[in-house]
Structure formats: structure tokens, C-alpha cells
Amino acid sequence: MKRKSFLLCLVFTMTILFSAFAETGLTVNYDKTSEVLTIGGGAVYAPGSSVSLLVLSPGKGLGDVKNDGQANDDKTVWFAQQKSADRFGGISFSVSMKDAPKGIYTIYVASDDGSDTFTTTYSMVPGTFEAEFLNQINAVSKSEDMETLLTGEDAKIFLKEPGYPSPSDKTAVYDYMVKNRPYTSFAEINATYGEAYLAALFAQTKTADEVAAFVEAYGVSGIGLDRNPQMYTLYSQGKLKTQINANAAGFKADSLEALRGKIYDETILTTVEKTDNWSSLTSVINGADTYLKDVDYTRYRKYADKINKQIGGKQYETIAMLQTAINTVDVSSGTGGSGNGGNSGNSSTGSSTPVVKPGTIVVPPSEQLPGGGTEQEIILFQDQASIPAYAKAYLPSLKMNNIITGDTEGNFNPDNNLTRAELAKVLVCALNPETEAENMDFSDVKADDWFYPYVSKAIAAGYFKGMDESYFGANEPISRQDMAVVMERICQMRGVEVPPAEPLSYLDGDAIADYASAAVETMGKLELMIGSDSWFGPRDNLTRAQAVKIIGKLLYELS
């Protein structure tokens, strides 16, 4: 009779059945090894009170339960048990789920008098189910097949409907899911499913007002426009927001990052195209320095007015094209010349530093274009397309002055680490120290090594020190913080004045070694090395592309 009275209590107390387990202290845990589901918690019921458990099979409800409320042959009730709460009011049930069919099980726990009745659900899947489903979804290449999978019975076990309106074109949702394969977990599928709804909803916008409504509803909470606070501020406070929204309407994104990028891009590109206020344009470009990562800001801030007059009012199809324009437009008019008659810079009077102009190819007289021009588009390296724009701006003059070279196949290899020996060669070729080479006693620097004369001169000039008294570390990659130390040393030798700016703050500042701390601060004030997204990466190896930018900026300032 107790079980029958328990069932009746359940039936007549449906209004309180949906109290959350979390609020009661009851938890549900599943051990994959033992295949046992544990339900329980402490201090939930009156000590010694009788508590009953019902676990209903997938697709079953209370109306399907027979009067005795016990587990039965048709498996409406997968498991039923009655126990007494312990002396602290705690209760614990263990349910064997061995050979349990996959699906969503409904779990009821109640005291027999019906005063404390709670319910929850648990998605039960065999140990191999997730892996098998992931294999299926990752093999899908068509949106219709993705739709079949995600609307099937198996997907209902784990897939949650996003809390967004259903897009008018659900095909766009499944296209998005296909493009973002592979998936590694059900959690990742659910997260991407929500993203797919947002991308599809944005793709169906047609007007500036519709974009504005989307951004108001989902701009921060959904697509994360505020992840870049600077760009979000520029977009939100911009006077051209209506035009920006109109240009972004209908964009079909295959990731939320791409969707954010579209709005950020249009914020900048529209401002450049529509503005005739140079100071306003300066504010936008300077305010976007965390986004326009390939812009040479040392150059831009020095020649902002001249650059603005050449890029303002023009339409650029991509941010990459705009950044290239900012880095390469001619700023020589009215600024005076180097006085070297078009030479590569090694013969400039009174200075042993080559003249390096960012974005300008210094062509030797023998290769001048008809009419005396000294700028032309040439392929410097076979892998030039993979070289970041921030490095390309300095490559031409560095290459023409033989400061940097490629490998035997003509590749620059921008992402490769720069070794200490390679840096010694770059510095000696760039700065042409007048000191004589000196004998060294490093075990890894021999007289017949290709880098011997460069290391010798760099040591004599005071640019470098060995890693210890007997080891230079010629083939060791140089870290970013060690590069900062070398650059600070050179700046001090050349009398570079450090501006009284506030030191930059880095999220990984604690990782900077004590010996490099002052150098990193100096590099930030000089804007020779500023890191990325508030990270400096002190122990990261310096890449060849990063070295080109740092050396190029140094030489440009020295010249």
C-alpha cells in the first residue's frame, strides 16, 4: 500500500513536481565505469522519514505507470525503490543502468506523505553513444544530412534549443553546423548550434534598422561585440552607425568571430570612406589599434595628416587593403629627403645606419624605372604571400640593403624562430658597427662557422653577451624579452631618447624576468615592441617576421 499511496501522492502533487534538484541539495551523478546512477543528498528530508524513488523510462510519464508503481516488464518504470532517510535527513539511491536504452529518463523523488516531491531528468547514453554520434556528424558534408541528424531522435537526447527566435531559413543553421566541423563533444555541438541561430538571424537582416535591432538584442550577450571594447565603443558612438549597419546587413558568417569582424570592419571602412574630417579619422584609426594589428602605428602617428589625406574618402574592400595603404602611401612630400641621391643608404654621410622607409622599396640606380622612379612591385621571396603585412612594410629596404635574406629556395619563412646567430648577422649588417672583431672563446662559435664574423663584431660592439662565459647559444632561438634587452642596449648606445610615457601594462607582466623588466618597459614607450592584446609573451621565441618589424622600426627612427 505504501507504493500505491506514493504514486497517488505523485499524481496529485503535480503543481510542485518541478522544483529544481539544485535547490534541494539533491544531485544526480553517473559513473561510466560501474554504469550506476546515484541520486541523493544530505539534510533533505526529516530524519527517518520514508522516501521513494521512481525512474521512468524514456518517453514515459506518470500516466503510463501502473497502480503498484513498481518496475515492470514493459519498462515504463525502469527502477523503483523506497528507503528511509538517515539520522541527518540524507538519502541516497543507486540505480544500475546497465543495458539501459539511450534516452531521457524522468526521475521522481518524494517523501511518502507527498510533502517533499521533486523531479528532474537525466539524459542517459551508453559509453559509446557520444563517440558514435560525433563520428556521424563529423562525416556530414551536406546541410540536408546535418538537418536529418540534428532533428532525429538521438539528437533530442542532448541537443538543446537555443534561446533565440527560429531563423526563417533553417538551412543556414545547418550550413553553419557543417562548416564548423569537426566537433569533439555534445557541449561543443550545443554551443555551435546557438551560434548558428545567431549567424542565420543576422544573415536574414536586410536594412540598417534590422541590424540595429539585432545588435541591441544580441550584440553583447550573443555575438560578444564588446570583446574588443575599443571597437565596440567606436561602433556604438560613431556618427555613421546607420551607414555601417546598412553595409553590414545580410552578411553570412561562418563564425561569430567573422560576424564581429564584419561589424568592426565596416565601422572603420565606412568612416574612412565617408569622413572629410581628418582629426576624426585620426581618432578612429588610433582608437582601433587593438584591431588594426598590421598598421605601423609609429609611422602613422608621425604622419597622420598626410596619410589621412591620401586614404580619406576612398573605398577599400577589405581591412587588409586599408592597412597596407596606411603603411605604404607616400609621406615624403614636404618632409625633406635623406640626401643620399637614391642610394640604398649605406653611404649616407655622417651615419653608418641605412635609411629605411617603411613600405618603400629602395631600388638601386641600376634598377630604376623609366623616368627615374624608385618604387616598384617586385617579388622579394617565394613565400611573400604568407608574410604578415606589418613585416612586409619593412622588407623591401631591409632586403635591398642585404640586412635580411631568405633560404636557398628563396623563402623568407616568417614564422620560423630567429636564432641568436641570425640576429647577430642582422644587427651587424643593419648597424655596421665600426668596432673591430675580437677573438672569442665560445665552444659553439668556431672560426669556420658562417656566423663567426657577425657574432664577433656584435660582441665587440656590445650588442650581445654570451649565455655564459663559454657558450654563446648561436643556434638557440632568442626570446622576446632577450630581444628587448638587446634593443634597449642599442638604443642607449645610439642616444635614442625615451619619451616620458606611462609604461604599458601586460597581463603576463609577472612572467617577465627581472633582468628584462626595464628593457620591456623601454621598448613599450618607444613602441618598438608592444606585444598583442595586452600580452607581451616574454618567453615566446621571436619570429623572423617580428624581427623584421622591430629592426625596421629601429632603423627608421635612427635614420
Secondary structure, DSSP 8 states (H G I E B T S, - for coil): -HHHHHHHHHHHTGGGTT--HHHHT-EEEEETTTTEEEEEESS-S-TT-EEEEEEE-TT--GGGS-TT----TT-SEEEEEEEE--TTS-EEEEEE-TT--SEEEEEEEEETTSSSEEEEEEEE--TTHHHHHHHHHHH--SHHHHHHHHTSHHHHTT----SS---S-HHHHHHHHHHT----SHHHHHHHHHHHHHHHHHHT--SHHHHHHHHHHHTTTTS-GGGSHHHHHHHHH-TTHHHHHHHHTT---SSHHHHHHHHHHHHHHHHHHH---HHHHHHHHHHTTTT-TTS-HHHHHHSHHHHHHHHTT---SSHHHHHHHHHHS---TTS---SSTT--STT-TT--S----TT-----GGG--TTS---------TTGGGS-HHHHTTHHHHHHTTSS---TTS---TTSB-BHHHHHHHHHHHH---S-------TT--TTSTTHHHHHHHHHHTS---SBTTB--TTSB-BHHHHHHHHHHHHHHTT-----------TTGGGS-HHHHHHHHHHHHHTS---BTTB--TTSB-BHHHHHHHHHHHHHHH-
